[in-house]
Amino acid sequence: MIPSFGWQPLGPKPLQPLRAQLTQRTGGHLTGEESGRGNGWLSCSLLALAVARAGRPSSERPTRSVGCSAMRSGWRGQSRVLCTGGCGYIGSHTVLGLLQAGYEVVVIDNLSRGSSQSLGRVLQLLSATERVAVEELRSRLRLVVVDLCDEACLEEALVFEQFDSVIHFAGFKSVGESMEVPQLYRENNVGGFETLVRVLSKHSISSRALLSSSCTVYRPSSEKIDETAPLEPTCPYGETKLRQEAVLKDLIKSSGWRGCSLRYFNPAGAHSNELGEAPKDGTPLMLVPLLQRMALQGEGELSVFGGDYNTRDGSAVRDYIHIQDLVDAHVKALRRLDLQESQELEVFNLGSGEGSTVFEVLDAFSHASGRRLAPNVQARRPGDAAFAVADPSLAHQVLGWRATRKLDQILTSAWEFIRANPDGFKKDPPYPRAVPGVADRLRDLAQLLFPDSTRLHALHAAIMESSKVVGRCSAVAQPNLRGLTYVVDWGGSTLRVLRFAAGAERYSGEAEIISEHLKAQDASPDELFDFMADVVARVFHRHGDAGQGQAIPLCFVVSFALSFESFGPTKAVTLTHWAKDWATPGIQGQNLAELMAQALARRRLPLKVTKVLNDCVASLFALSEVVADAAVVVGTGTNACFVRRKSGSESEECREVLSTEWGGITSGLPVLQADRDANNGGEVNLERMVSGLYLPRIVQRLHAQPAEGTLCPKQELATSMEAMEACSAADSGAIQSCEFVTARSAAICAKALAAVLDNLARAKAGKMELMEVVLDGALFHKLPQYFWWFKHHLLESLRPQLQPRVRLHLVKDAASLGAVRVADGSVFFQHAA
Ligand SMILES: O=c1ccn([C@@H]2O[C@H](COP(=O)(O)OP(=O)(O)O[C@H]3O[C@H](CO)[C@H](O)[C@H](O)[C@H]3O)[C@@H](O)[C@H]2O)c(=O)[nH]1
């Protein structure tokens, strides 16, 4: 069981007193004072935090009302709609209507029948009405080319998206064709829709759908059809629409979706000479496009399918509805869907309520186009109904909608459009595809970082999964600070050498940025270890530590995953895998203690490597005096995420210690192409997003790939570049400018931590009294807001019963402190069975 994760949108800024308090407590440099228990540790009872929070005015508390979609589209504040099949005829017209109504639209289309160019036209029209350059509008209309039936690609395209609603247009739509290839219709229309909703549900991308349905779901009737009419499709196309409605009904019932189905009668006509119906390839299948083509050719004969129906002239009667009327209905239905509480599928017939026969349409089109188009009566088309006319009164009552345009307007607009565009959209440039490239992905990730519970579940699962690595501590170290101790702390980008002197009030240290070339593939193990030994030598000589008589213990702390065969000095400790862009060849599998010892010997330094520890584990030892029933180390570093269980060998009472850095979380998440491109197996980029600390790196990539910037509007790019500038000045500046990322990151970490704590408590069946949480990581110190957000979200997410049992410790340099404690202690780990 995991607790429910209510996503909270970005709330208010931290209150000033708290911020000031935190800044005061967490600022400053490494000093001996900070190393002692209590002084440098900010213990913070969540209960106290709850009290503080309760005192805040409600207006300052984050509320849910902003909604998570607003959060994801967030800073733009527009509702986002996903339109599948948005490049097709009805889709493209509706996309324009949505943009004009202020929505942001992402189109998914496989371009099998629609043209990306139609979206170019849409933007041109929007640009003319809104008087904004097309380029500037592109951020409001994105095209992702993907087939709905391709689940993996669809998932990859959508996994970090969220939409207020989805309008599902994609699918085949010809009655006649569906009789010939019914299986294709089922696979494409039903399979595609099922895949879509599966992906949307799985990643909480959206749970509101407007379905493009059809009057072909009804049993044919010679009367006008209302929504209560019997459902009995006469063709596979109609069956697929009915099946889609059933799928949506199930989601509404079982998963709290909201849904609406619009049953179209016969949409036709064009928005204008710029946008209309332009079938892509081959012979058009529907009546009006066929007439358009015949009229373009100057003359022709229309095969009229059936002249012996029981209708006024023997041909089939249909209810033709102008495409712009249909668009208006969509916008209205979408607004209703946004507010809808109904737990039923709402269904509306969209028709004019007036019927026209095929002969009448043929005549009217001949008249509109001035071309002589003749009928050629053929046999009835299988699957066709004789009569299909809407009773649209429900749409009028509920949506306030009714069709206003007549048949001649429909056909005239259709003709004028095709006359102005005899090649359809073929001569237009294709609309840029948002094929997710590295830059786009990273940008998306930065913006949309896991802001929902589903991904937190994934995160939680990843953390739990990683608990397979278990070590056992057979003796807890006692601090032994007699004499001198050295710690070499090999982090991702910095190397720190710390010198602790027993009885000294301050310990001293030196940090060195690890030079880039050492990370490069051609650095040798000796070069790397000599570099470290040089830093040690500088500290050593500056303090005149020669002549101590006996070897000074040195604990080597490594920020990569290690094999935990043993921490004893005689056994090898090897690095199991790299992170943080490191990949120095020849090191994996080697005994790190020996490599370090050899480098120290080359410098003739009388230091003895007594321990090699992973930095999380070292942090745990810093905790060794305060560990109660459980402890969790939360780092914002990029370490592999793993969990340790620590138990005292003296008593069999097991004391759980989870050590978790929020890296390596991608094992529970899809590996994206961007991750593959980034040559890091999908681990590093996400980690950087999580920490927020690394945003400048993303920005650099964005900057380096402006060609891909169609998806990165100028303003965003400018902001990003500012962040990059700030980065080169100081990390903290960049962090400040990326507050939106860090706030989200804090929320994620806190909520995932709540899950971990809850899991621990449940596993212990309520026997757990106190859980210590150590917060260690640059962000907690560099950005006070981060800590504030973290606490806030932890409080929001923890079960009330657990809150008084959790104690937070904000620590600084915990790994080094822990390392000192074990440097010459008798601590060793054994691999647990
Ligand atoms: O060459 C042709 C083509 C069509 N028709 C007739 O014209 C009428 C309209 O046919 P369409 O193929 O244009 O459209 P449908 O009536 O088959 O429309 C169906 O498909 C539509 C897809 O947009 C909607 O779903 C609509 O609700 C649904 O009735 C039908 O009587 C059809 O038999 C001809 O006589 N000759």
PDBQT file of the ligand as one rigid body, heavy atoms in Angstrom, charges set to zero:
ROOT
HETATM    1  O1  LIG A 901     -20.095   8.184 -54.888  1.00  0.00    +0.000 OA
HETATM    2  C1  LIG A 901     -20.985   8.306 -54.025  1.00  0.00    +0.000 A 
HETATM    3  C2  LIG A 901     -20.714   8.551 -52.688  1.00  0.00    +0.000 A 
HETATM    4  C3  LIG A 901     -21.771   8.644 -51.807  1.00  0.00    +0.000 A 
HETATM    5  N1  LIG A 901     -23.028   8.510 -52.238  1.00  0.00    +0.000 N 
HETATM    6  C4  LIG A 901     -24.132   8.612 -51.307  1.00  0.00    +0.000 C 
HETATM    7  O2  LIG A 901     -24.066   9.880 -50.679  1.00  0.00    +0.000 OA
HETATM    8  C5  LIG A 901     -24.561   9.777 -49.346  1.00  0.00    +0.000 C 
HETATM    9  C6  LIG A 901     -23.495  10.330 -48.422  1.00  0.00    +0.000 C 
HETATM   10  O3  LIG A 901     -22.436   9.429 -48.408  1.00  0.00    +0.000 OA
HETATM   11  P1  LIG A 901     -21.033   9.713 -47.724  1.00  0.00    +0.000 P 
HETATM   12  O4  LIG A 901     -20.155   8.580 -48.033  1.00  0.00    +0.000 OA
HETATM   13  O5  LIG A 901     -20.572  11.076 -48.099  1.00  0.00    +0.000 OA
HETATM   14  O6  LIG A 901     -21.373   9.796 -46.197  1.00  0.00    +0.000 OA
HETATM   15  P2  LIG A 901     -22.228   8.809 -45.282  1.00  0.00    +0.000 P 
HETATM   16  O7  LIG A 901     -23.643   9.135 -45.328  1.00  0.00    +0.000 OA
HETATM   17  O8  LIG A 901     -21.813   7.445 -45.563  1.00  0.00    +0.000 OA
HETATM   18  O9  LIG A 901     -21.731   9.360 -43.910  1.00  0.00    +0.000 OA
HETATM   19  C7  LIG A 901     -21.299   8.618 -42.865  1.00  0.00    +0.000 C 
HETATM   20  O10 LIG A 901     -19.970   8.907 -42.618  1.00  0.00    +0.000 OA
HETATM   21  C8  LIG A 901     -19.699  10.224 -42.223  1.00  0.00    +0.000 C 
HETATM   22  C9  LIG A 901     -18.248  10.399 -42.037  1.00  0.00    +0.000 C 
HETATM   23  O11 LIG A 901     -18.016  11.725 -41.915  1.00  0.00    +0.000 OA
HETATM   24  C10 LIG A 901     -20.382  10.553 -40.947  1.00  0.00    +0.000 C 
HETATM   25  O12 LIG A 901     -19.919   9.735 -39.933  1.00  0.00    +0.000 OA
HETATM   26  C11 LIG A 901     -21.797  10.326 -41.131  1.00  0.00    +0.000 C 
HETATM   27  O13 LIG A 901     -22.382  10.480 -39.870  1.00  0.00    +0.000 OA
HETATM   28  C12 LIG A 901     -22.106   8.981 -41.657  1.00  0.00    +0.000 C 
HETATM   29  O14 LIG A 901     -23.456   8.920 -42.012  1.00  0.00    +0.000 OA
HETATM   30  C13 LIG A 901     -24.835   8.308 -49.102  1.00  0.00    +0.000 C 
HETATM   31  O15 LIG A 901     -26.182   8.072 -49.291  1.00  0.00    +0.000 OA
HETATM   32  C14 LIG A 901     -24.074   7.606 -50.188  1.00  0.00    +0.000 C 
HETATM   33  O16 LIG A 901     -24.578   6.385 -50.593  1.00  0.00    +0.000 OA
HETATM   34  C15 LIG A 901     -23.299   8.274 -53.550  1.00  0.00    +0.000 A 
HETATM   35  O17 LIG A 901     -24.451   8.132 -53.928  1.00  0.00    +0.000 OA
HETATM   36  N2  LIG A 901     -22.264   8.187 -54.411  1.00  0.00    +0.000 N 
ENDROOT
TORSDOF 0
